[in-house]
Amino acid sequence: MILYIRRFFRFPALLPLLAVITLSGCGGKGFNVKNIAKSDVDMVADTHVAELNAHCRKLMIKLYKRNPKELAKIHGTTLESRLQQLTSDRTEFSFPELNHLQGNNALRLAFDEDFTGDRVFALMVGLRSMLHASYNQKIEFFLLDDLDQQKLYNSARNLEIIAWRLNNHRSADGSLYLLSNGYQQGIANLSFERLFGKMISLQDMMSKIVSGKTDRAVNTVIHGVASTTLLPIGI
């Protein structure tokens, strides 16, 4: 092995290859060659996306448990089939049953009085595609990939708005479009609020990280969520 290393030093151009070989041999199971092409911010972004996907999955399950009538609107649909439609590695969110609406348009559909389809699915398609757009339609990041701090910030504010609408937007008969937080047997169920809080924190933190890296300021929005419209992300 020492003889081989000496030969590498006779050819400096091969030293990066030696580093890769050495790391792959000594780094254990945690090393992945593709990580060489990632910055610290890229790896943080990968982690944030994975966390967001996990939270979205939990949110989808919880919403269907609280709103089983939505799942029953499409014959033959099950919770597992819905989860399969929005797997964590999905990059396309166009579905005929939602007229191919995505992002903010799908989110609005979930609270549309005239919409007769699955409101949970509309909400989750809107959330997943909006968050995906906030990361420039990518699910993994490398050195040459850029992120937009404004998109990340806007998506955090949209999450706040959707969390508010879940608790406050009602149909003509006064009932909530979708049940989320509430009281069950006299005990407050705030698990939905906590999930949204985690996602909002992830997006705000990623926005600050990208802003610090690029030295670009975020145009903050100051207003109450009750009187706002969804902010643009760009799908």
GUKEMAR-346328 format. One record per residue (C-alpha): residue number from 0; residue in one letter; x, y, z. Coordinates in nm, 3 decimals, always signed. Each point is the difference from the previous one (the first is absolute). Layout:
sero,semi,x,y,z
NUM,A,X,Y,Z .
...
//
This chain:
sero,semi,x,y,z
0,M,+0.000,+0.000,+0.000 .
1,I,+0.287,+0.241,+0.086 .
2,L,+0.157,-0.072,-0.339 .
3,Y,-0.324,+0.098,-0.175 .
4,I,-0.024,+0.324,+0.199 .
5,R,+0.358,+0.093,-0.099 .
6,R,-0.091,-0.053,-0.363 .
7,F,-0.302,+0.230,+0.040 .
8,F,+0.223,+0.278,+0.133 .
9,R,+0.209,-0.025,-0.318 .
10,F,-0.318,+0.101,-0.187 .
11,P,-0.167,+0.294,+0.188 .
12,A,-0.303,-0.001,-0.229 .
13,L,-0.097,-0.337,+0.145 .
14,L,-0.004,+0.121,+0.361 .
15,P,-0.376,+0.082,+0.004 .
16,L,-0.066,-0.357,-0.112 .
17,L,+0.220,-0.128,+0.281 .
18,A,-0.205,+0.204,+0.247 .
19,V,-0.322,-0.156,-0.129 .
20,I,+0.142,-0.352,+0.020 .
21,T,+0.136,+0.056,+0.348 .
22,L,-0.326,+0.148,+0.127 .
23,S,-0.209,-0.276,-0.155 .
24,G,+0.222,-0.259,+0.165 .
25,C,+0.024,+0.161,+0.343 .
26,G,-0.316,+0.201,+0.032 .
27,G,-0.225,-0.293,+0.076 .
28,K,-0.357,-0.047,-0.114 .
29,G,-0.089,+0.369,+0.039 .
30,F,+0.217,+0.118,-0.290 .
31,N,-0.154,+0.065,-0.339 .
32,V,+0.213,+0.115,-0.294 .
33,K,-0.274,+0.236,-0.127 .
34,N,+0.033,+0.203,+0.321 .
35,I,+0.330,+0.133,-0.134 .
36,A,-0.214,+0.211,-0.237 .
37,K,-0.205,+0.143,+0.286 .
38,S,+0.058,+0.308,+0.213 .
39,D,-0.105,+0.021,+0.364 .
40,V,-0.308,+0.196,-0.108 .
41,D,-0.087,-0.271,-0.254 .
42,M,+0.004,-0.266,+0.270 .
43,V,-0.209,+0.219,+0.231 .
44,A,-0.251,+0.050,-0.283 .
45,D,-0.015,-0.378,-0.058 .
46,T,-0.079,-0.050,+0.368 .
47,H,-0.267,+0.272,+0.002 .
48,V,-0.174,-0.150,-0.304 .
49,A,+0.001,-0.346,+0.158 .
50,E,-0.149,+0.143,+0.321 .
51,L,-0.267,+0.192,-0.191 .
52,N,-0.100,-0.312,-0.190 .
53,A,-0.028,-0.196,+0.323 .
54,H,-0.215,+0.273,+0.159 .
55,C,-0.225,+0.017,-0.308 .
56,R,-0.054,-0.376,+0.017 .
57,K,-0.098,+0.026,+0.368 .
58,L,-0.230,+0.292,-0.075 .
59,M,-0.172,-0.189,-0.282 .
60,I,-0.063,-0.303,+0.222 .
61,K,-0.135,+0.215,+0.283 .
62,L,-0.229,+0.199,-0.230 .
63,Y,-0.152,-0.315,-0.150 .
64,K,-0.056,-0.144,+0.346 .
65,R,-0.184,+0.317,+0.102 .
66,N,-0.183,+0.026,-0.334 .
67,P,-0.077,-0.354,-0.122 .
68,K,-0.287,+0.127,-0.216 .
69,E,+0.256,+0.164,-0.231 .
70,L,+0.173,-0.331,-0.069 .
71,A,-0.336,-0.159,-0.080 .
72,K,-0.080,+0.253,-0.274 .
73,I,+0.207,-0.189,-0.259 .
74,H,-0.116,-0.361,-0.030 .
75,G,+0.269,-0.256,+0.076 .
76,T,+0.243,+0.252,+0.147 .
77,T,+0.187,-0.101,+0.315 .
78,L,+0.238,+0.182,+0.230 .
79,E,+0.290,-0.207,-0.133 .
80,S,-0.084,+0.081,-0.362 .
81,R,-0.017,+0.371,+0.083 .
82,L,+0.336,-0.017,+0.178 .
83,Q,+0.146,-0.180,-0.299 .
84,Q,-0.117,+0.283,-0.227 .
85,L,+0.204,+0.249,+0.203 .
86,T,+0.316,-0.197,+0.070 .
87,S,+0.304,+0.192,+0.126 .
88,D,+0.190,-0.033,-0.330 .
89,R,-0.285,+0.133,-0.215 .
90,T,+0.089,+0.297,-0.221 .
91,E,-0.326,+0.035,-0.195 .
92,F,-0.329,+0.097,+0.166 .
93,S,-0.248,+0.024,-0.288 .
94,F,-0.319,-0.203,+0.062 .
95,P,-0.310,-0.007,-0.227 .
96,E,-0.241,-0.015,+0.297 .
97,L,+0.128,+0.345,+0.106 .
98,N,-0.006,+0.133,-0.356 .
99,H,+0.380,-0.015,+0.015 .
100,L,+0.009,+0.288,+0.250 .
101,Q,+0.311,+0.026,+0.216 .
102,G,+0.152,+0.226,+0.263 .
103,N,-0.210,+0.293,+0.115 .
104,N,-0.279,-0.086,-0.245 .
105,A,-0.041,-0.348,+0.149 .
106,L,+0.014,+0.147,+0.351 .
107,R,-0.282,+0.240,-0.086 .
108,L,-0.202,-0.289,-0.142 .
109,A,+0.004,-0.173,+0.341 .
110,F,-0.207,+0.290,+0.140 .
111,D,-0.218,+0.066,-0.305 .
112,E,-0.374,-0.018,+0.078 .
113,D,-0.074,-0.151,-0.343 .
114,F,+0.266,-0.271,+0.013 .
115,T,-0.154,-0.345,+0.046 .
116,G,+0.317,-0.208,-0.016 .
117,D,+0.245,-0.121,+0.264 .
118,R,+0.099,+0.314,+0.196 .
119,V,+0.279,-0.175,+0.191 .
120,F,+0.163,-0.112,-0.325 .
121,A,-0.034,+0.351,-0.147 .
122,L,+0.160,+0.148,+0.311 .
123,M,+0.289,-0.247,+0.004 .
124,V,+0.068,+0.028,-0.374 .
125,G,+0.006,+0.377,+0.046 .
126,L,+0.236,-0.020,+0.298 .
127,R,+0.236,-0.255,-0.152 .
128,S,+0.025,+0.179,-0.336 .
129,M,+0.040,+0.341,+0.167 .
130,L,+0.283,-0.126,+0.223 .
131,H,+0.159,-0.178,-0.297 .
132,A,-0.008,+0.328,-0.195 .
133,S,+0.160,+0.184,+0.292 .
134,Y,+0.306,-0.224,-0.054 .
135,N,+0.001,+0.075,-0.374 .
136,Q,-0.162,-0.334,-0.088 .
137,K,+0.294,-0.202,+0.137 .
138,I,+0.008,-0.287,+0.250 .
139,E,+0.381,-0.013,+0.036 .
140,F,+0.260,+0.275,-0.012 .
141,F,+0.356,+0.037,-0.129 .
142,L,+0.263,+0.275,-0.025 .
143,L,-0.139,+0.169,-0.311 .
144,D,-0.361,+0.005,+0.123 .
145,D,-0.142,+0.333,+0.116 .
146,L,-0.284,+0.060,+0.244 .
147,D,-0.217,+0.310,+0.028 .
148,Q,-0.036,+0.134,+0.353 .
149,Q,-0.318,+0.189,-0.096 .
150,K,-0.180,-0.313,-0.120 .
151,L,+0.090,-0.177,+0.324 .
152,Y,-0.122,+0.295,+0.207 .
153,N,-0.325,+0.031,-0.201 .
154,S,-0.071,-0.370,+0.041 .
155,A,+0.034,+0.036,+0.380 .
156,R,-0.256,+0.282,-0.002 .
157,N,-0.232,-0.210,-0.218 .
158,L,+0.023,-0.283,+0.252 .
159,E,-0.111,+0.245,+0.269 .
160,I,-0.295,+0.107,-0.214 .
161,I,-0.108,-0.359,-0.070 .
162,A,+0.025,-0.090,+0.370 .
163,W,-0.227,+0.298,+0.076 .
164,R,-0.247,-0.092,-0.273 .
165,L,-0.031,-0.355,+0.129 .
166,N,-0.120,+0.138,+0.332 .
167,N,-0.218,+0.281,-0.134 .
168,H,-0.129,-0.044,-0.357 .
169,R,-0.354,-0.133,+0.001 .
170,S,-0.260,-0.098,-0.257 .
171,A,-0.338,+0.169,-0.036 .
172,D,-0.153,-0.224,+0.268 .
173,G,+0.263,+0.112,+0.253 .
174,S,+0.202,-0.322,+0.008 .
175,L,+0.374,-0.009,-0.049 .
176,Y,+0.112,-0.121,-0.341 .
177,L,+0.252,-0.228,+0.167 .
178,L,+0.033,-0.107,+0.363 .
179,S,+0.344,+0.031,+0.157 .
180,N,+0.070,+0.144,+0.347 .
181,G,-0.278,-0.036,+0.252 .
182,Y,-0.112,-0.167,+0.319 .
183,Q,-0.049,-0.372,+0.035 .
184,Q,-0.158,-0.118,+0.323 .
185,G,+0.082,+0.336,+0.155 .
186,I,+0.369,-0.020,-0.091 .
187,A,+0.152,+0.253,-0.241 .
188,N,+0.146,-0.153,-0.316 .
189,L,+0.265,+0.243,-0.125 .
190,S,+0.209,-0.252,-0.191 .
191,F,-0.088,+0.162,-0.333 .
192,E,+0.120,+0.336,+0.130 .
193,R,+0.328,-0.156,+0.111 .
194,L,+0.056,-0.161,-0.341 .
195,F,-0.057,+0.327,-0.180 .
196,G,+0.227,+0.172,+0.251 .
197,K,+0.283,-0.242,-0.078 .
198,M,-0.038,+0.052,-0.376 .
199,I,-0.013,+0.378,+0.039 .
200,S,+0.317,-0.007,+0.210 .
201,L,+0.181,-0.215,-0.258 .
202,Q,-0.086,+0.238,-0.283 .
203,D,+0.087,+0.313,+0.196 .
204,M,+0.334,-0.147,+0.106 .
205,M,+0.085,-0.108,-0.355 .
206,S,-0.091,+0.347,-0.126 .
207,K,+0.240,+0.157,+0.252 .
208,I,+0.278,-0.243,-0.090 .
209,V,-0.032,+0.072,-0.373 .
210,S,-0.027,+0.374,+0.063 .
211,G,+0.321,-0.011,+0.205 .
212,K,+0.180,-0.203,-0.264 .
213,T,-0.100,+0.221,-0.294 .
214,D,-0.006,+0.330,+0.192 .
215,R,-0.345,+0.069,-0.140 .
216,A,-0.265,+0.148,+0.227 .
217,V,-0.351,-0.142,+0.041 .
218,N,-0.294,+0.227,-0.070 .
219,T,-0.201,-0.062,+0.313 .
220,V,-0.378,+0.030,+0.013 .
221,I,-0.169,+0.142,+0.309 .
222,H,-0.373,-0.062,+0.023 .
223,G,-0.254,-0.221,+0.168 .
224,V,-0.057,-0.338,-0.161 .
225,A,-0.377,+0.046,+0.018 .
226,S,+0.007,+0.279,-0.259 .
227,T,+0.268,-0.129,-0.233 .
228,T,+0.012,-0.186,-0.327 .
229,L,+0.248,-0.275,-0.074 .
230,L,+0.341,+0.134,-0.100 .
231,P,+0.153,-0.094,-0.337 .
232,I,+0.252,-0.282,-0.019 .
233,G,+0.031,-0.053,-0.372 .
234,I,-0.103,-0.342,-0.127 .
//
